Amino acid sequence: MPRLLNKRASAAKVVAGALTALLVAAPASTTLAADGDMEKCYGVAKAGQNDCAAGEGTTCQGTSTVDGQKDAWIYVPAGLCEKLVGSSLEES
């Protein structure tokens, strides 16, 4: 059973890494967000990779301190956030 869990954890890490690489390589502009093609997705950014809002005492972009910080967001294509584990369209 542990072997199956390791495979699932590894697959989840690969998917998360690929998504992060995609989003970091092609950061969303505020124009895309304003057009509704992108949306803020909370709780999925890797530490230091958030677009904004990373809690009290932070200045914004790149200031999240842990992976999946619930009050840090990144722009993702509209409709994607709801499909990501641990994500939210609203700050928690």
C-alpha positions, 0 to 999 in steps of 0.5 A: 500500500505505501508504494501506491501512496508514493506513486500518487504523491509523486504524480501529484508533485509532477503535476504541481511542478508542471503547473507552477512552471507553466504559470511562472514561465508565462505570467498573466498580465492584468489585461488578461485578468480584466478580460476574464480569461484569468482568475485569482486562485488562492492556496496553490502558489509555491513559496515565493511564487505568488502574484499577490496577497500573501498575508499581513506584513507582506508587500505582494508578489513573491512574498508567500512563505510556504507552499499552498499558503491560503491567503496568497494567490496566482492568476490561472486560466479561468475555470482551472482553479476549481479543479486544483486540490486545495484551491479557492477562488476566495481568500481563506 
